[in-house]
């Protein structure tokens, strides 16, 4: 996914709904037959509509204004900086999962962009073919065998699960805003991160909103993306569209498992 900016507890509008990039899975959301697919739906659905309303009436207009008053190179630089400050959270989880090569790639990416990219303003690592991965503490716990638990939609944040909740605290303590001594500076950094998130992830939110059933689409895509990361990027071609309420693959298509280029590099 990417990643939402969650440096201040309870303040960020980081819409984790936007982890749809790469929504593929080995087995899709794994639920026992006959079990409730979403036991907390009575709470989750109102939270989903609240978050979509916040995007429509607050975040999207702000992001539109931001795009109107800033040139492309400024927006690119800001996005690069926020992507770079997410990297410690990512490579820490790489190593916790025992994915040493992926961890070294993400650590190298962070160091290269921090030093030669002027604090991440320029994505020098991309020119060196250092891949950018997505990761989280929730994925780490999944690798360790911790069950997902109930699916959750958090107000002002987006999709999550019981297993993923500790990761929210980790993002706060790993992020730079926590260590700033000036409250105005903390709010300014967090606010800029929220605006950047709305600008970068707007197309993905609109993809959710345009779905036949936006709530179900978001839930299934988020769970599939989590399973994709937990599995190390293994993709079963016949299950790419599972749970997204789309037609199944053509009958007789070969059922083989492939692995993304990044994920192959991320598994030693």
C-alpha positions, 0 to 999 in steps of 0.5 A: 500500500501504500501509507497513511500518515498516523503520527498523531493519535486520533487526529489523522484522516489517513484512509487506510481504505486506499491499500487497494494497490496490489489487491491480490491474494493466495486464498482470499479472505479465509473464513470458515464456511457458514461463518459471518463474513463481517460480524461487526458490519452494523458498526463498520458500515456507518463508519465507512459512510462517515469516512467517505463523507469526510473524503467527499466534503473535506479531504477531496476539496482540500486536495483539489485546492492543493493541486491547483496552487502547487506545481507538479514538482512540489507535489512530487517532492512532498509525496517523496518525503512522506513516502521516505519517512514511512520507510523505517516502519516498513523495514522494521517489519521486514526484519521482524518477518524474517525477510532479510533481503526485502528489509535490506532493500527497504533500509537501503532505499531509506538511506539512499533517499535520506542522504542523496535525495535530500531527506527524501525530496528526490527518489534517487533509490528508484533510479537505482532500481531499489524496489518500494515495498508495503508492510505493517505490523498487522502483516507481521503478526499475520506472518507469525500466525496471529488470526486476523480477528474481526474486520474493523472500519475505524472512524477517520482512518479506514479498514483495519482489523483486531490484529492490525490495531497495534500497528497504529500505535507503532506508526505513531512512535516510529514517525518523526512528528512524535519526536518534535517538541513543538506542537504547531510543528506536529500539527503542521506536519500531520496536516500536510500528510493528510493533504498529501494522502488525499491527493495521492490516494484520491483515485483509489477512493473513487475506485471504491465509490464506483464499485457496485457495492463499495463497502463490500469491495473495500472490505474484500480488497483490503483483506486480500491485500493483507493476505497478499502481503502475508504470503510474500506476494504469491498470487494464484491467477484464478483467485485474483478477482475472488471476493470482488464480485466480478466474473470468474476467470475463463474456464480451463485457464491454467491454475498456476501460482506466480510471484511478483517481482518485488516479492521474489526479491523480498524473500531471501 
